[in-house]
Amino acid sequence: MTKPRKQLVAIEDTPYYHVTSRCVRRAFLCGTQGDRCYEHRRQWLVDRIRLLSSLFAIDICSYAVMSNHYHIVLKLCPEQVDDWTDDEVIERWLTLFKGHILVQRYVSGTAQSVAEREEVKLIVAKWRDRLGNISWFMKCLNQPIARAANIEDGCTGHFWESRFTSQALLSRQALLSCMAYVDLNPIRAKMADTLKDSSYTSIQERISPTFDLTEAIHNQAFNDTENIVVKPLLHFEGSIRSEVGKGILFSLSDYLQLLDWTGRIVRDDKRGAIPSSTPTILKRLDIPIEQWLINSQQFEKVVHRHFRSAA
């Protein structure tokens, strides 16, 4: 039985979540299907994921845009929302939406009564909450993509298969396994040979940053984009620590080594011996190799039954 979203997203349990959306009837979101090429839509997703993260109090740990679905591992950052002034909240929200008429009057400097100013505060408080909310993040991601794809295809109706799925990542092992599962998606699907060749993924962006802010803003057509500053992907802390930090609690070098090692095992079409040395990060986190390989290759199947939702 499915559970309401609010029961699955609890910041007090973990700030890390894995979210996924799939196209209706497993139709192609991107790539090539028959004589039609949808490859450019993958960039639509990447651009919007990165820009929305810059507007929301949500950091991106990893992402992968595939042919008919995408994955994001994200981190909720309520401390970012708390640091914003009301004017900053308004500026971010109006980048995405037209906004309430009272707020429009407030922004334009039109004189308002005491009651109207109080109403503006209530509206801004609601927007502040939404800018830290996974469901609103996904709504702002999926709906514009669906509209653009339907216009391009000359059709109407659902583009995404029901609502997105969400999985809480309750431990360091779960976070590490899920990030690896997401970053290795193109290699596992034989869409890429190496991490560097894994297009439209966070790992490629970390290795060879190519994000074009001007082009991204042009493609997404936000209301007011002059003050958008692109937030980088969530950084690696550089070491494994027991306490919760602001970044990912591993080093990037360890993570890259782990992905390379795992990717060589996943790719059974490649000749050559599997390295005998086990990545040190697995030893330090006390993760059995057999369990790691299952989690990193079948993460969704392992946790699907427990975390799928349709609130």
C-alpha positions as CSV (number, residue, x, y, z in Angstrom):
1,M,0.0,0.0,0.0
2,T,1.3,3.4,-0.9
3,K,2.0,6.0,1.7
4,P,1.5,9.8,1.6
5,R,4.5,11.8,0.6
6,K,4.7,13.6,3.9
7,Q,5.3,10.2,5.6
8,L,8.2,9.4,3.3
9,V,10.0,12.8,3.4
10,A,11.1,13.6,6.9
11,I,14.1,16.0,7.3
12,E,14.6,14.8,10.9
13,D,15.3,11.3,9.6
14,T,17.5,12.2,6.6
15,P,18.1,15.1,4.2
16,Y,19.0,12.8,1.3
17,Y,16.4,11.4,-1.1
18,H,16.5,9.5,-4.5
19,V,13.7,10.6,-6.9
20,T,12.8,9.2,-10.2
21,S,10.3,10.0,-13.0
22,R,9.5,7.8,-16.0
23,C,7.7,8.6,-19.2
24,V,4.2,7.2,-19.7
25,R,4.0,3.8,-21.3
26,R,7.9,3.8,-21.2
27,A,7.9,6.1,-24.2
28,F,11.1,7.8,-25.1
29,L,11.9,11.0,-23.3
30,C,15.2,11.3,-25.1
31,G,17.4,9.4,-27.5
32,T,16.2,8.0,-30.8
33,Q,13.0,6.1,-31.5
34,G,12.4,5.0,-35.0
35,D,13.1,8.0,-37.3
36,R,12.6,10.5,-34.5
37,C,15.4,11.9,-32.4
38,Y,14.7,13.3,-29.0
39,E,18.2,13.6,-27.8
40,H,18.0,17.4,-27.2
41,R,15.4,16.8,-24.4
42,R,18.0,15.3,-22.2
43,Q,19.6,18.8,-22.1
44,W,16.3,20.2,-21.2
45,L,16.2,18.1,-18.1
46,V,19.8,18.8,-17.1
47,D,19.3,22.6,-17.5
48,R,16.2,22.6,-15.5
49,I,17.5,20.4,-12.7
50,R,20.5,22.7,-12.3
51,L,18.6,25.9,-12.4
52,L,15.8,24.8,-10.1
53,S,18.4,23.6,-7.6
54,S,19.8,27.2,-7.7
55,L,16.3,28.6,-6.8
56,F,15.2,26.0,-4.3
57,A,16.9,25.1,-1.0
58,I,17.8,21.7,-2.5
59,D,21.3,20.5,-3.4
60,I,22.0,18.0,-6.1
61,C,24.3,15.1,-5.2
62,S,24.0,13.2,-8.5
63,Y,21.7,12.9,-11.5
64,A,21.4,10.8,-14.7
65,V,19.0,11.5,-17.6
66,M,18.3,8.4,-19.6
67,S,16.1,7.6,-22.6
68,N,12.7,7.3,-20.9
69,H,13.4,8.2,-17.3
70,Y,15.8,10.2,-15.0
71,H,17.3,9.9,-11.5
72,I,18.2,12.6,-9.0
73,V,19.9,12.1,-5.6
74,L,19.2,15.3,-3.8
75,K,19.7,16.9,-0.3
76,L,17.1,19.0,1.5
77,C,18.8,22.2,2.9
78,P,16.3,23.9,5.3
79,E,19.0,26.1,6.6
80,Q,19.2,27.8,3.2
81,V,15.5,28.7,3.3
82,D,15.9,30.1,6.8
83,D,18.7,32.4,5.7
84,W,16.7,34.0,2.9
85,T,15.0,37.4,3.4
86,D,11.3,37.8,2.3
87,D,12.5,39.7,-0.7
88,E,14.9,36.9,-1.7
89,V,12.0,34.4,-1.4
90,I,9.8,36.6,-3.6
91,E,12.6,37.0,-6.2
92,R,13.1,33.3,-6.4
93,W,9.4,32.4,-6.6
94,L,8.6,35.1,-9.2
95,T,11.4,33.6,-11.4
96,L,9.1,30.5,-11.7
97,F,5.6,31.9,-11.4
98,K,3.7,35.1,-12.0
99,G,2.8,35.4,-8.3
100,H,-0.1,36.8,-6.3
101,I,-1.4,40.3,-7.3
102,L,-0.6,41.6,-3.8
103,V,3.0,40.5,-4.1
104,Q,3.2,42.1,-7.5
105,R,2.0,45.3,-6.0
106,Y,4.5,45.0,-3.2
107,V,7.4,44.5,-5.6
108,S,6.3,47.5,-7.7
109,G,6.3,49.7,-4.6
110,T,2.6,50.4,-4.7
111,A,1.3,51.6,-1.4
112,Q,-0.5,48.9,0.6
113,S,-2.7,48.8,3.7
114,V,-1.6,47.0,6.9
115,A,-4.0,44.1,6.0
116,E,-2.4,43.8,2.6
117,R,1.1,43.8,4.0
118,E,0.2,41.1,6.5
119,E,-1.3,39.0,3.6
120,V,1.9,39.4,1.7
121,K,3.8,38.0,4.7
122,L,1.5,35.0,4.8
123,I,1.9,34.4,1.0
124,V,5.7,34.7,1.3
125,A,5.8,32.2,4.2
126,K,3.9,29.7,2.0
127,W,6.4,30.2,-0.8
128,R,9.3,29.8,1.6
129,D,8.0,26.4,2.6
130,R,7.5,25.4,-1.0
131,L,11.0,26.4,-2.0
132,G,12.3,23.7,0.3
133,N,9.8,21.0,-0.7
134,I,10.6,18.0,-2.9
135,S,7.1,17.8,-4.4
136,W,7.2,21.4,-5.5
137,F,10.7,20.9,-6.9
138,M,9.5,18.0,-8.9
139,K,6.4,19.8,-10.0
140,C,8.5,22.7,-11.3
141,L,10.8,20.2,-13.1
142,N,8.3,17.8,-14.7
143,Q,5.4,20.1,-15.7
144,P,7.3,22.4,-18.1
145,I,9.2,19.5,-19.6
146,A,5.9,17.7,-20.3
147,R,4.3,20.8,-21.9
148,A,7.3,21.4,-24.1
149,A,7.5,17.7,-25.2
150,N,3.7,17.6,-25.9
151,I,4.0,20.8,-28.0
152,E,6.9,19.4,-29.9
153,D,5.0,16.1,-30.5
154,G,1.8,17.9,-31.4
155,C,-0.2,16.0,-28.8
156,T,-1.9,16.3,-25.4
157,G,-2.2,14.2,-22.3
158,H,0.1,12.7,-19.7
159,F,3.8,12.7,-20.4
160,W,5.1,11.3,-17.1
161,E,4.0,8.0,-15.6
162,S,1.9,8.9,-12.5
163,R,3.8,10.8,-9.9
164,F,7.5,10.6,-9.2
165,T,8.9,8.0,-6.8
166,S,11.0,8.9,-3.8
167,Q,13.3,6.9,-1.6
168,A,14.8,8.1,1.7
169,L,18.5,7.4,2.0
170,L,18.9,6.7,5.7
171,S,22.5,5.8,5.9
172,R,25.9,6.6,4.4
173,Q,25.9,3.2,2.7
174,A,22.5,3.9,1.2
175,L,23.6,7.4,-0.1
176,L,26.8,6.0,-1.6
177,S,25.1,3.0,-3.2
178,C,22.4,5.2,-4.7
179,M,24.8,7.8,-6.0
180,A,26.9,5.1,-7.7
181,Y,23.7,3.4,-9.1
182,V,22.7,6.7,-10.6
183,D,26.1,7.7,-12.0
184,L,26.7,4.2,-13.5
185,N,23.3,4.1,-15.2
186,P,24.6,4.9,-18.7
187,I,27.4,2.4,-18.4
188,R,25.1,-0.3,-17.1
189,A,22.7,0.4,-20.0
190,K,25.6,0.3,-22.4
191,M,25.0,3.9,-23.5
192,A,28.6,4.9,-22.5
193,D,31.9,3.2,-22.2
194,T,33.5,5.4,-19.5
195,L,32.4,7.8,-16.8
196,K,33.8,10.7,-18.9
197,D,31.6,9.6,-21.8
198,S,28.4,9.3,-19.6
199,S,26.6,12.3,-21.1
200,Y,23.9,14.1,-19.1
201,T,25.1,12.8,-15.8
202,S,26.5,14.5,-12.7
203,I,29.7,12.4,-12.8
204,Q,30.5,13.8,-16.3
205,E,29.8,17.3,-15.0
206,R,32.2,16.7,-12.1
207,I,34.9,15.4,-14.3
208,S,34.5,17.9,-17.2
209,P,32.2,20.8,-16.3
210,T,30.4,22.1,-19.4
211,F,27.2,23.7,-18.0
212,D,26.3,26.8,-20.1
213,L,24.3,29.2,-17.9
214,T,23.3,31.4,-20.8
215,E,22.1,28.6,-23.0
216,A,20.3,26.9,-20.0
217,I,18.4,30.1,-19.2
218,H,17.5,30.6,-22.8
219,N,16.1,27.0,-23.1
220,Q,14.0,27.3,-19.9
221,A,12.6,30.8,-20.4
222,F,12.2,31.7,-16.7
223,N,10.4,35.0,-15.9
224,D,13.3,37.0,-14.7
225,T,16.7,35.4,-14.9
226,E,19.1,38.3,-14.5
227,N,20.0,37.4,-10.9
228,I,20.2,33.6,-11.2
229,V,23.5,32.3,-9.9
230,V,24.0,28.6,-10.6
231,K,24.5,26.6,-7.5
232,P,27.3,24.0,-8.0
233,L,26.7,20.3,-7.4
234,L,26.9,19.4,-3.8
235,H,30.6,19.2,-2.9
236,F,32.4,16.3,-1.4
237,E,33.6,16.9,2.2
238,G,37.0,15.3,1.4
239,S,36.8,12.7,4.2
240,I,34.5,10.2,5.9
241,R,33.1,11.7,9.1
242,S,30.5,10.4,11.5
243,E,28.6,13.7,11.9
244,V,26.3,15.4,9.4
245,G,28.2,17.9,7.3
246,K,27.1,20.4,4.6
247,G,28.6,18.3,1.8
248,I,28.8,14.6,0.9
249,L,30.7,12.8,3.6
250,F,33.3,11.2,1.2
251,S,36.2,12.4,-0.8
252,L,35.7,12.8,-4.6
253,S,38.9,10.9,-5.3
254,D,37.6,7.9,-3.3
255,Y,34.2,8.1,-5.0
256,L,35.8,8.2,-8.5
257,Q,37.9,5.2,-7.7
258,L,34.9,3.3,-6.5
259,L,32.9,4.2,-9.6
260,D,35.7,3.1,-11.9
261,W,36.2,-0.2,-10.0
262,T,32.4,-0.9,-9.9
263,G,31.9,0.1,-13.6
264,R,34.5,-2.4,-14.7
265,I,32.6,-5.1,-13.0
266,V,29.2,-3.9,-14.3
267,R,30.5,-3.8,-17.9
268,D,30.7,-7.5,-18.7
269,D,31.3,-6.7,-22.4
270,K,34.7,-5.3,-21.8
271,R,37.8,-7.6,-21.9
272,G,40.4,-7.5,-19.2
273,A,40.8,-8.5,-15.6
274,I,38.8,-7.0,-12.8
275,P,41.2,-5.2,-10.4
276,S,42.0,-7.3,-7.4
277,S,42.3,-4.3,-5.1
278,T,39.2,-3.3,-3.2
279,P,38.5,0.5,-3.0
280,T,39.5,1.7,0.4
281,I,36.2,3.6,0.9
282,L,34.4,0.2,1.1
283,K,36.8,-1.0,3.8
284,R,36.5,2.2,5.8
285,L,32.7,2.1,5.7
286,D,32.8,-1.7,6.4
287,I,30.6,-2.5,3.3
288,P,30.9,-6.1,2.1
289,I,31.9,-6.3,-1.6
290,E,29.0,-8.6,-2.5
291,Q,26.4,-6.3,-0.9
292,W,28.0,-3.3,-2.6
293,L,27.7,-4.9,-6.0
294,I,24.0,-5.8,-5.5
295,N,23.2,-2.3,-4.2
296,S,25.1,-0.4,-6.8
297,Q,23.6,-2.4,-9.7
298,Q,20.1,-3.1,-8.4
299,F,19.4,-0.2,-6.0
300,E,15.8,0.4,-7.2
301,K,14.9,-3.3,-7.0
302,V,16.3,-3.6,-3.5
303,V,14.4,-0.7,-2.0
304,H,11.5,-0.3,-4.5
305,R,8.9,-2.2,-2.4
306,H,9.6,-0.2,0.7
307,F,9.7,3.3,-0.7
308,R,7.5,3.7,-3.8
309,S,4.8,6.3,-3.2
310,A,1.9,8.0,-4.9
311,A,0.8,10.7,-2.5
